[in-house]
Amino acid sequence: MKKIEAIIKPFKLDEVKDALNEIDIQGMTVTEVKGFGRQKGHVELYRGAEYDVSFIPKIKLEVVVANDLLAKAVQVIETKARTGKIGDGKIFVYTLENVIRIRTGEKGETAI
C-alpha cells in the first residue's frame, strides 16, 4: 500500500478529485496549507502599501491506494493538477506498513 501526498493549487482540487473518483479512488483527506518553494511568495498591494506574502495558499491532498493503483493515481493527479506555471506543486509517495479501519478492525488493503 502507498500513501500519496500532493500539494496542489486550490482551484485544481475539484478537477483532481473528480478524476480520482473516475478511477475508483474515493477516500481522501484534504487540508488547506500554506507554503512556498521556488515560487518564493509574491508582493501584494493593499491601500497603496506593498506587502510581502511569503506563504502561498495550497491544498494538501492525501490518498491511500493499493500498489496496483499507484501509477494510475499519480498520473491522474499529475495531469489534472498541472497548469504549466510555477507553483503547480509536488507529489510525494510513501510506503505504508499497515492500515486499520477503526470501526470494523479490517487491516491492510481491505481497510482502504
C-alpha positions as CSV (number, residue, x, y, z in Angstrom):
1,M,0.0,0.0,0.0
2,K,1.1,3.5,-0.7
3,K,0.2,7.0,0.6
4,I,0.2,9.7,-2.0
5,E,0.5,13.3,-0.7
6,A,0.1,16.0,-3.3
7,I,0.4,19.7,-2.8
8,I,-1.6,21.5,-5.5
9,K,-3.2,24.8,-6.4
10,P,-6.6,25.3,-4.6
11,F,-8.6,25.8,-7.8
12,K,-7.4,22.4,-9.2
13,L,-8.9,20.4,-6.3
14,D,-12.3,19.6,-7.8
15,E,-10.7,18.6,-11.1
16,V,-8.3,16.2,-9.4
17,K,-11.0,14.8,-7.0
18,D,-13.3,14.1,-9.9
19,A,-10.6,12.4,-11.9
20,L,-9.6,10.2,-8.9
21,N,-13.3,9.3,-8.4
22,E,-13.4,8.1,-12.1
23,I,-10.6,5.6,-11.3
24,D,-12.5,4.4,-8.2
25,I,-10.4,6.3,-5.6
26,Q,-12.9,7.8,-3.3
27,G,-11.3,8.2,0.1
28,M,-9.1,11.2,0.6
29,T,-8.1,13.8,3.1
30,V,-7.9,17.5,2.0
31,T,-6.1,20.1,4.1
32,E,-5.7,23.9,3.4
33,V,-2.0,24.6,3.8
34,K,0.4,27.5,3.1
35,G,4.0,27.3,1.9
36,F,6.4,28.1,-0.8
37,G,9.1,26.5,-3.0
38,R,10.8,28.1,-5.9
39,Q,7.9,30.5,-6.2
40,K,9.1,32.3,-3.0
41,G,5.9,34.2,-2.4
42,H,4.8,37.4,-4.0
43,V,4.2,41.1,-3.3
44,E,0.6,42.3,-2.9
45,L,-0.6,45.9,-3.0
46,Y,-3.1,46.9,-0.3
47,R,-4.3,50.5,0.2
48,G,-1.2,51.8,-1.6
49,A,1.3,49.8,0.5
50,E,3.2,46.8,-0.6
51,Y,3.1,43.6,1.5
52,D,5.4,40.6,1.1
53,V,3.3,37.4,1.1
54,S,5.8,34.7,1.8
55,F,3.4,31.8,2.2
56,I,1.1,30.9,-0.7
57,P,-2.2,29.1,-0.1
58,K,-2.2,25.5,-1.3
59,I,-4.2,22.3,-0.9
60,K,-2.6,19.1,0.5
61,L,-4.4,16.1,-0.8
62,E,-3.7,12.7,0.9
63,V,-4.8,9.4,-0.7
64,V,-4.0,5.8,0.3
65,V,-4.0,3.3,-2.6
66,A,-3.2,-0.3,-3.2
67,N,0.1,-0.8,-5.0
68,D,-1.6,-1.7,-8.3
69,L,-3.4,1.7,-8.4
70,L,-0.3,3.8,-7.6
71,A,0.9,4.6,-11.1
72,K,-2.6,5.4,-12.4
73,A,-3.4,7.6,-9.3
74,V,-0.1,9.5,-9.6
75,Q,-0.6,10.0,-13.3
76,V,-4.1,11.4,-12.8
77,I,-3.0,13.8,-10.1
78,E,0.0,15.0,-12.1
79,T,-2.1,15.5,-15.3
80,K,-5.1,17.2,-13.7
81,A,-3.1,19.5,-11.3
82,R,-0.7,20.8,-14.0
83,T,-1.1,24.3,-15.2
84,G,2.4,24.6,-16.7
85,K,3.2,27.5,-14.5
86,I,5.5,27.8,-11.5
87,G,3.8,26.7,-8.2
88,D,1.9,23.7,-9.6
89,G,3.0,21.7,-6.6
90,K,4.6,18.4,-5.7
91,I,3.6,14.7,-5.3
92,F,5.1,12.6,-2.6
93,V,4.7,8.8,-2.4
94,Y,5.2,6.9,0.9
95,T,5.1,3.1,1.6
96,L,2.6,2.1,4.3
97,E,3.2,-0.8,6.6
98,N,-0.5,-1.2,7.6
99,V,-3.9,0.4,7.5
100,I,-6.6,-0.4,10.1
101,R,-10.2,0.6,9.8
102,I,-11.2,1.5,13.3
103,R,-14.9,0.7,13.0
104,T,-14.5,-2.9,11.8
105,G,-10.9,-3.8,12.6
106,E,-10.2,-4.6,9.0
107,K,-6.5,-4.5,8.1
108,G,-4.4,-4.0,5.0
109,E,-5.8,-3.3,1.6
110,T,-9.3,-4.3,2.7
111,A,-9.3,-1.3,5.1
112,I,-8.7,1.1,2.3
